[in-house]
Amino acid sequence: MRFVGCGDLGKRFPVNLEETNENEQSIIQVEPLLSNYVDQDGNIDYTGWRKNTENLNKLRKAFFAIASINVGEYSLEKKKAFYINAHNLLVIWLVLWKYASTSSGSNLANQRSIQNLSKPGQSPFNSFQWRVAREVMTLDDIQKKILEPMGDARIHFALTLASKGMPLLYKKLFTDKTLENALTEITNKFSNLPTITTLDQDRKVLQTSAVFEWHRSDFEKQFGTLSEFFLKFLDPAKFNPEIIKKADISFKDFDWVL
């Protein structure tokens, strides 16, 4: 297992860690970059980000802040928002770091899937360790040990996997004040995407993302059944509720392309 520090992009970790409020500001300064480098389809312009030294340094500074911030006094909602943001920024950092180590240094043609960023047979989500809020953990740890036990299945639409099969990367940072509305927004948006969910009314089959299969127990614990989830979030003008109640649910292959 590899520990990832900012030295992997050419800088050393600072000896003196910043105070929590300064760390928070360092993370906040990344928000405009999400608007700059993430398009309306959720695709990230890694090339542009990697070439812009100033903006890369802003992400590096946020990485320092994620490592050293103290969340001990945070409310539950503020912790949830912090760990979602941390997960997503570290995924971006991982791609940029591995991007920098490719032989060409100019494209990801040989790294078309995030799954290729780790050694064969390993997952990038559990084979790299990161320092997050003064603890060492993997991306899987953030999701499975911290966020999932909070009991909100909607977090699965907020966590990017740097893949076309995942929800659109939210173009803002999550905060404790915006989190509830933001999670509802991205859940509605993802669930209703025609590339994600389709309903064959004749065959009574609802086909949807593998995300729902992977985390089925989380959705069922919160909403009762997957059908009840879809009845709550799918647009009834496009998805007949009476058919959803009776429909079988199948899952699409996940698209891991960056």
C-alpha positions in Angstrom: 0.0 0.0 0.0 1.4 3.4 -1.0 1.2 6.5 1.2 0.5 9.6 -1.0 1.9 12.9 0.0 2.3 16.2 -1.8 5.9 15.3 -2.5 4.5 13.1 -5.3 3.9 16.3 -7.3 7.2 17.9 -6.4 6.6 19.6 -3.0 7.4 18.5 0.5 4.8 18.4 3.3 5.0 21.5 5.4 6.7 21.1 8.8 4.3 23.5 10.6 0.6 22.7 10.0 -1.9 25.5 9.7 -4.7 26.2 12.1 -8.2 24.8 11.4 -9.6 28.1 10.1 -6.7 28.6 7.8 -7.1 25.1 6.6 -10.8 25.6 5.9 -9.9 28.7 3.8 -7.3 26.7 1.8 -10.0 24.1 0.9 -12.6 26.8 0.1 -10.2 28.4 -2.5 -10.5 25.3 -4.6 -14.2 25.9 -5.3 -13.6 28.3 -8.3 -11.4 25.7 -9.8 -14.2 23.2 -9.9 -16.2 25.6 -12.0 -13.1 26.2 -14.2 -12.1 22.6 -14.8 -15.4 20.7 -14.6 -17.8 20.9 -17.5 -21.6 20.6 -17.5 -21.3 16.8 -18.1 -19.1 16.4 -15.1 -15.9 15.8 -17.1 -12.7 17.2 -15.5 -10.1 18.9 -17.6 -7.1 17.2 -16.1 -4.8 18.5 -18.8 -5.6 22.2 -18.2 -5.4 21.8 -14.4 -2.1 20.0 -14.6 -0.6 22.6 -16.8 -1.6 25.6 -14.6 1.0 25.8 -11.9 -0.9 28.4 -9.8 -4.1 26.3 -9.7 -2.3 23.1 -9.1 -0.7 24.8 -6.1 -4.1 25.8 -4.8 -5.1 22.1 -4.9 -1.8 21.2 -3.3 -2.5 23.6 -0.5 -6.0 22.1 0.0 -4.3 18.7 0.2 -2.1 20.1 3.1 -5.3 21.4 4.7 -7.2 18.1 4.4 -4.3 16.3 6.0 -4.0 18.6 9.0 -7.4 19.9 9.7 -9.0 19.1 13.1 -12.7 18.0 12.7 -13.2 17.1 16.3 -15.6 20.0 17.1 -17.5 19.7 13.8 -21.2 18.9 13.7 -22.3 15.7 12.0 -23.4 17.7 8.9 -20.1 19.6 8.7 -18.1 16.4 9.1 -20.2 14.8 6.3 -19.5 17.7 4.0 -15.8 17.8 4.9 -15.3 14.1 4.2 -17.2 14.2 0.9 -15.1 17.2 -0.2 -11.9 15.4 0.9 -12.7 12.3 -0.9 -13.4 14.1 -4.2 -10.4 16.4 -4.0 -8.1 13.4 -3.3 -9.5 11.5 -6.2 -8.7 14.5 -8.5 -5.2 14.7 -6.9 -4.7 11.0 -7.5 -5.4 11.3 -11.2 -3.2 14.4 -11.5 -0.4 12.7 -9.6 -0.5 9.6 -11.7 -1.0 11.8 -14.7 2.3 13.5 -13.9 4.1 10.2 -13.7 3.0 9.0 -17.2 5.7 8.8 -19.7 4.3 11.5 -21.9 3.2 13.8 -19.1 0.7 15.3 -21.5 -2.3 13.0 -21.8 -4.1 10.1 -20.2 -4.4 7.9 -23.3 -2.7 5.0 -21.5 -4.7 5.6 -18.3 -8.2 5.7 -19.6 -9.7 4.2 -16.5 -9.0 5.2 -12.9 -8.7 1.4 -12.2 -5.5 1.5 -14.2 -3.9 3.9 -11.8 -3.0 1.2 -9.3 -1.1 -2.0 -9.8 -2.9 -4.9 -11.6 -5.3 -6.7 -9.3 -5.5 -3.7 -6.9 -8.0 -0.9 -6.6 -6.9 2.8 -6.4 -9.6 3.2 -3.7 -7.9 1.0 -1.2 -4.3 0.7 -2.4 -3.2 4.3 -1.6 -3.2 5.8 1.9 -3.8 9.5 2.5 -3.6 11.7 5.6 -7.1 13.0 6.3 -8.0 15.1 9.3 -4.8 13.9 11.1 -5.5 10.2 10.4 -4.1 7.9 7.8 -6.8 6.2 5.6 -7.7 5.1 2.1 -10.5 6.5 -0.1 -12.5 3.3 0.8 -12.0 4.1 4.5 -13.6 7.6 3.9 -16.6 6.1 2.2 -17.1 2.8 4.2 -15.9 3.7 7.7 -16.9 7.3 8.0 -19.6 8.3 5.5 -21.7 5.2 5.1 -22.3 4.8 8.9 -23.8 8.3 8.9 -26.9 6.6 7.2 -27.4 8.8 4.2 -27.4 6.8 1.0 -27.4 9.9 -1.1 -23.7 10.3 -0.4 -23.1 7.7 -3.1 -24.2 10.4 -5.7 -21.8 12.9 -4.2 -18.6 10.8 -4.2 -16.8 10.9 -7.5 -15.0 7.9 -8.8 -13.5 9.9 -11.7 -15.5 7.7 -14.1 -18.2 8.4 -16.7 -20.4 5.9 -14.9 -20.6 8.0 -11.7 -22.8 11.1 -11.0 -21.8 14.5 -12.3 -19.0 15.9 -10.2 -20.7 18.7 -8.2 -19.2 22.0 -9.2 -19.2 23.4 -5.7 -17.8 22.3 -2.4 -20.3 20.9 0.1 -20.9 22.8 3.3 -23.0 22.0 6.3 -25.5 24.7 5.3 -25.9 23.6 1.7 -25.5 19.8 2.1 -29.1 18.8 2.4 -30.3 20.7 -0.7 -27.2 19.7 -2.6 -27.6 16.0 -1.9 -31.2 16.1 -2.9 -30.3 18.0 -6.1 -27.6 15.6 -7.2 -29.7 12.6 -6.3 -32.6 13.8 -8.5 -30.3 14.8 -11.3 -28.4 11.5 -11.4 -31.4 9.2 -11.0 -33.3 10.9 -13.9 -30.4 11.0 -16.4 -31.6 9.1 -19.5 -28.1 7.5 -19.7 -28.5 6.2 -16.2 -32.2 5.1 -15.8 -34.6 3.7 -18.4 -38.0 2.1 -18.0 -39.3 -0.5 -20.4 -43.0 -0.1 -19.9 -44.0 -3.2 -22.0 -41.5 -5.5 -20.2 -41.9 -3.7 -16.9 -38.1 -3.5 -16.4 -36.3 -0.6 -14.9 -32.6 -0.5 -15.8 -30.3 1.7 -13.8 -26.7 2.2 -12.6 -24.6 -0.4 -10.9 -24.2 2.2 -8.1 -27.6 1.0 -6.9 -26.5 -2.6 -7.0 -23.2 -2.0 -5.1 -24.9 0.0 -2.4 -28.3 -1.6 -2.4 -28.4 -2.3 1.3 -27.7 1.4 2.0 -30.7 2.5 -0.1 -33.0 -0.2 1.3 -32.1 0.7 4.8 -33.0 4.4 4.2 -35.8 4.1 1.7 -37.3 0.6 2.3 -36.8 -0.8 -1.3 -35.1 0.4 -4.4 -38.6 0.8 -5.9 -39.5 3.1 -3.1 -36.4 5.1 -3.8 -37.2 5.5 -7.5 -40.8 6.4 -6.7 -39.5 9.2 -4.5 -36.9 10.6 -6.9 -37.9 9.7 -10.5 -39.9 12.3 -12.5 -43.4 10.8 -12.7 -43.9 12.6 -16.0 -41.2 10.5 -17.5 -41.4 7.3 -15.4 -44.9 5.9 -14.7 -45.1 5.3 -11.0 -47.6 2.5 -11.4 -45.2 0.6 -13.6 -42.2 1.4 -11.3 -44.1 -0.3 -8.4 -44.3 -3.6 -10.4 -41.1 -3.3 -12.4 -38.1 -5.6 -12.1 -34.8 -3.8 -11.6 -31.7 -4.6 -13.5 -28.3 -2.9 -13.5 -26.1 -1.7 -16.2 -22.4 -2.4 -16.6 -20.4 0.4 -15.0 -18.3 2.7 -17.3 -14.9 3.2 -15.6 -13.6 5.4 -18.4 -12.1 8.7 -17.0 
